[in-house]
Amino acid sequence: KIASATAEVRRLGPPGDVVAALGGAPVDVETQTAFVEALETNAALRRFPPRRAYLRRVFEAIVRSAAHQCDGSARDDHEEEAPLSDALCAALATSMVAASPGGEWSNDDDDDAGHATFDVPCSHAKNPLDKTEAPVTRTLGVRVFDRRNEVGLRLWPAAEFLAAWVVAGASARTAFFDVLDAAIIVELGAGVGLCGLAIAAVARPRAVWLTDGDAAVARNLRHNAAANGFTACRVAHLDWRDEAFDQGACRDRFLLEQGDDVSKLVVVAADCVYDARAAAGLARLLAVFARCAGTVHIWLANAVRDERTWSSCRAALREAGLVVLSDETRAAVAVVDAAP
């Protein structure tokens, strides 16, 4: 349960989910101590620290759990609270003070900044003794910001889902991997860039482009690509409203510098349709990309917050001449595989 709770913290999961992973309320002293120690020694969290404010909410949720019975009912005045470990109290206190420059948990770039981390199997190495192949795991970290109006600087559920969907298919070394092999990857509305970076880690694309229409988001994309060592990942400004972006502009910006033999293009987008009015612009842009290479795959994922909005997206794709090859919904996230 310590490992499960640590994984929730790494992905910036809700504090209640962290408490549930620890076994639910109340969390006993031994578990509190072991959990804090796991966070402090976790290599991924030391390299890509979450926000102190997020850690404070997690620790406070554990403290609140001590005031509840195991069945979830609040204690009365005659019942004792579950004890708190010294390690938890110290961690909570640390999370409530200003970060010291260069400290393990500091985020010097911005008080609102933190990181979410994910492990992806990025390659397979042969064992020289038995010739079997074993997965090699790589940790990806993406910087996110807790700002109410900055939607492009947050990590959205559909991005996690699409990244996991792509990684699962590519790591299996099936035809799915062949689609990505030597392809040019373009992520639209990339946000923090998780999907594009995951593809860069797990496959062998010719190039990965992370695009967004917001300058602040683009700066953060460059940071995330560099922080993960993906110097070949390119970041570009792309405004869906730009009517001048046509087939020629697409080739000039994303394909020509890769040579004249570009035959495969994969376009991915996650949680880009949260308003039905945006569907037509996205579909028009996808139709432009669909005509730029011999083989084009389009993978979209979206949280289905409103079925009418998602239906408008599918209809816009069809009106733009794109064929929806598959359309599946899992846990309120829909994935579309489309092609010209």
C-alpha positions in Angstrom: 0.0 0.0 0.0 3.0 2.3 0.5 3.9 1.8 -3.1 0.4 2.5 -4.3 0.1 5.7 -2.3 3.5 6.9 -3.5 2.3 6.3 -7.1 -0.7 8.5 -6.4 1.5 11.3 -5.1 3.8 11.0 -8.2 0.8 11.5 -10.5 -0.6 14.3 -8.2 -3.6 12.2 -7.4 -6.3 13.6 -5.1 -5.3 13.5 -1.4 -8.4 11.3 -0.6 -7.1 8.7 -3.1 -3.7 8.7 -1.3 -5.4 8.0 2.0 -7.4 5.3 0.4 -4.3 3.7 -1.0 -2.8 3.7 2.5 -5.7 1.6 3.7 -8.2 4.3 4.5 -9.0 6.2 7.7 -7.4 6.1 10.1 -3.8 5.6 8.8 -1.8 4.0 11.6 1.5 5.4 12.9 3.7 2.8 11.3 2.1 3.4 7.9 2.5 7.2 8.3 6.2 6.8 9.0 6.8 4.4 6.2 4.9 6.6 3.8 6.8 9.8 4.6 10.1 7.9 4.3 9.0 6.5 0.9 8.3 10.0 -0.3 11.6 11.4 1.0 13.7 8.7 -0.6 11.9 8.2 -3.9 14.3 9.1 -6.7 11.6 10.3 -9.1 10.1 12.7 -6.4 13.6 14.0 -5.6 14.3 14.8 -9.2 10.8 16.0 -10.1 9.3 17.4 -6.8 5.6 18.1 -6.4 4.4 21.4 -5.1 4.7 21.9 -1.3 1.1 23.0 -1.2 0.1 19.6 -2.7 2.1 17.7 -0.2 0.6 19.8 2.6 -2.9 18.8 1.4 -1.8 15.1 1.3 -0.4 15.2 4.9 -3.4 17.2 6.1 -5.7 14.5 4.7 -3.8 11.8 6.6 -4.1 13.9 9.8 -7.8 14.4 9.2 -8.2 10.6 8.8 -7.0 10.2 12.4 -10.2 11.9 13.6 -12.4 9.2 11.9 -13.2 5.6 12.7 -12.3 2.9 10.3 -15.8 2.8 9.1 -15.5 6.5 8.1 -17.7 7.9 10.8 -16.5 10.9 12.8 -15.3 10.3 16.3 -17.2 11.7 19.3 -15.7 13.8 22.1 -15.1 10.7 24.2 -12.9 8.9 21.7 -9.2 9.4 21.2 -7.7 10.5 17.9 -5.4 8.0 16.2 -1.8 9.0 17.1 0.3 10.9 14.6 3.9 9.9 13.9 6.8 12.3 14.4 7.8 11.8 10.8 4.3 12.9 9.5 4.2 16.0 11.8 7.7 17.0 10.7 6.8 16.5 7.0 3.6 18.6 7.5 5.6 21.4 9.1 8.1 21.3 6.3 5.4 21.6 3.7 4.0 24.7 5.4 7.1 26.8 5.3 8.8 28.5 2.3 11.0 26.4 0.3 14.7 27.0 0.8 16.7 27.7 -2.3 18.1 24.4 -3.7 16.3 22.3 -1.2 15.1 18.8 -2.2 11.5 19.9 -2.2 12.0 23.4 -3.7 10.5 24.7 -6.9 12.6 27.8 -7.6 11.0 28.7 -10.9 7.5 29.4 -9.5 5.6 28.9 -6.2 2.8 27.4 -8.3 5.0 24.9 -10.0 5.2 21.2 -9.2 5.8 17.9 -11.1 3.9 14.8 -12.0 6.0 11.7 -12.8 5.3 8.5 -14.7 7.3 5.4 -15.5 7.3 4.1 -19.1 9.0 1.1 -20.6 11.3 2.9 -23.1 13.2 0.0 -24.7 13.9 -3.7 -24.5 17.4 -5.0 -23.8 18.5 -8.6 -24.4 19.8 -10.6 -21.6 23.2 -12.1 -22.8 22.7 -15.3 -20.7 19.3 -16.4 -21.8 18.7 -14.1 -24.8 15.3 -13.0 -23.4 14.2 -9.3 -23.6 13.6 -7.3 -20.4 11.9 -3.9 -20.3 13.9 -0.8 -19.4 11.9 1.7 -17.5 12.3 5.5 -17.8 10.8 8.1 -15.5 9.1 11.0 -17.2 8.5 14.2 -15.3 6.3 17.1 -16.4 6.1 20.5 -14.7 2.6 21.6 -14.0 1.2 24.8 -12.5 -1.7 25.1 -10.1 -3.3 28.2 -11.6 -7.1 28.4 -11.9 -7.1 29.9 -15.4 -4.1 28.3 -17.0 -5.7 25.2 -18.5 -2.6 24.5 -20.7 -0.3 24.3 -17.7 -2.2 21.5 -15.9 -2.2 17.8 -16.5 -5.6 16.6 -17.6 -7.0 13.0 -17.2 -7.3 12.3 -20.9 -3.6 13.1 -21.4 -2.7 10.5 -18.8 -5.1 8.0 -20.5 -3.8 8.6 -24.0 -0.2 8.4 -22.9 -0.8 5.1 -21.2 -2.8 3.9 -24.2 0.0 4.7 -26.6 2.7 3.3 -24.3 0.9 0.0 -23.8 0.5 -0.5 -27.5 4.1 0.6 -28.4 5.8 -1.3 -25.7 4.1 -4.6 -26.8 6.2 -4.2 -30.1 3.2 -5.0 -32.2 1.9 -3.3 -35.4 1.1 -0.3 -33.1 4.9 0.2 -32.5 5.5 0.0 -36.3 3.1 2.9 -36.8 5.3 5.1 -34.6 8.6 3.8 -35.8 10.4 6.5 -38.0 7.2 8.6 -38.0 6.8 12.3 -37.4 4.8 12.9 -34.3 2.8 16.1 -33.8 0.9 16.7 -30.5 -1.8 19.4 -30.8 -2.7 21.5 -27.8 0.1 19.7 -26.1 -0.3 21.3 -22.7 2.5 19.9 -20.5 3.5 17.5 -23.3 3.0 14.2 -21.6 1.7 12.3 -24.7 4.5 13.5 -27.1 7.2 12.9 -24.5 5.8 9.4 -23.8 6.0 8.5 -27.5 9.6 9.9 -27.7 10.5 7.6 -24.8 8.8 4.4 -25.9 9.2 4.4 -29.7 11.7 5.5 -32.3 10.0 8.4 -34.1 11.9 10.5 -36.6 10.8 13.7 -34.9 8.4 14.8 -32.2 6.7 18.2 -32.3 4.9 19.6 -29.3 2.6 22.4 -30.3 0.3 24.8 -28.5 -1.2 28.2 -29.2 -0.2 29.8 -25.9 3.3 31.3 -25.4 3.5 30.5 -21.7 2.5 26.9 -22.4 5.2 26.7 -25.2 7.8 27.9 -22.7 6.8 25.1 -20.3 6.9 22.6 -23.1 10.5 23.5 -23.8 11.3 23.1 -20.1 9.7 19.7 -19.9 11.4 18.4 -23.1 14.8 19.6 -21.8 14.2 18.3 -18.2 13.7 14.8 -19.6 16.6 14.9 -21.9 14.7 15.0 -25.2 16.8 17.5 -27.1 15.3 16.4 -30.4 11.7 17.3 -29.3 10.7 20.5 -31.0 8.2 23.0 -29.7 6.1 25.1 -32.1 3.4 27.7 -31.8 0.2 26.6 -33.6 -3.0 28.5 -33.5 -6.0 26.5 -34.7 -7.7 29.7 -35.7 -5.0 30.5 -38.3 -6.9 30.1 -41.6 -3.5 30.5 -43.4 -2.3 27.2 -42.1 -2.8 25.0 -45.1 -1.2 21.9 -46.5 1.8 23.8 -47.8 2.3 25.5 -44.4 2.1 22.2 -42.7 4.8 20.6 -44.8 7.0 23.7 -44.5 6.8 23.8 -40.7 6.7 20.1 -39.7 7.9 17.9 -42.6 10.4 19.3 -45.0 13.4 19.6 -42.7 13.0 15.9 -42.1 13.7 15.1 -45.7 11.6 14.3 -48.8 10.9 10.7 -47.8 8.5 11.4 -45.0 5.8 8.7 -45.3 4.3 8.5 -41.9 2.7 11.1 -39.7 1.0 10.6 -36.4 -1.1 13.4 -34.8 -2.2 13.1 -31.2 -4.4 15.4 -29.1 -5.7 15.0 -25.5 -8.6 16.9 -23.9 -8.6 19.5 -26.7 -12.4 19.6 -27.1 -14.0 21.0 -24.0 -16.3 23.3 -25.9 -18.4 22.2 -28.9 -17.4 25.4 -30.7 -13.8 24.3 -30.8 -14.6 21.0 -32.6 -14.8 22.5 -36.1 -11.4 24.3 -35.8 -9.7 21.1 -34.6 -11.3 19.0 -37.4 -10.2 21.6 -40.0 -6.6 21.4 -38.7 -6.6 17.6 -38.6 -7.8 17.5 -42.2 -4.8 19.7 -43.2 -2.4 17.3 -41.5 -4.2 14.3 -43.0 -3.2 15.4 -46.5 0.5 16.0 -45.7 1.9 12.5 -45.8 1.3 9.1 -47.3 0.2 7.4 -44.1 -1.5 9.5 -41.4 -2.9 8.3 -38.1 -4.9 10.6 -35.8 -5.4 9.7 -32.2 -7.7 11.8 -30.0 -8.6 11.3 -26.4 -11.1 13.4 -24.5 -12.9 13.3 -21.1 -16.6 12.9 -21.9 -17.8 15.7 -19.7 -20.7 16.4 -22.0 -21.8 13.7 -24.5 -23.1 16.5 -26.9 -19.7 18.1 -27.0 -18.0 14.8 -27.8 -20.6 14.0 -30.4 -20.0 17.3 -32.1 -16.3 16.4 -32.3 -17.1 13.1 -34.0 -19.5 14.9 -36.4 -16.9 17.6 -37.2 -14.3 14.9 -38.0 -16.7 13.3 -40.5 -17.6 16.6 -42.1 -13.8 17.3 -42.5 -13.5 14.0 -44.5 -11.9 12.0 -41.7 -13.0 8.4 -41.1 -13.4 7.3 -37.4 -11.8 3.9 -37.4 -12.6 3.2 -33.8 -14.4 5.0 -31.0 -14.2 3.6 -27.5 -15.0 5.0 -24.1 -13.4 3.8 -20.9 -13.8 5.4 -17.5 -15.4 8.5 -19.1 -12.5 9.0 -21.5 -13.1 8.5 -25.2 -10.4 7.6 -27.7 -10.8 8.1 -31.4 -8.5 6.6 -34.1 -9.2 8.4 -37.3 -7.7 8.6 -40.8 -8.3 10.4 -44.0 
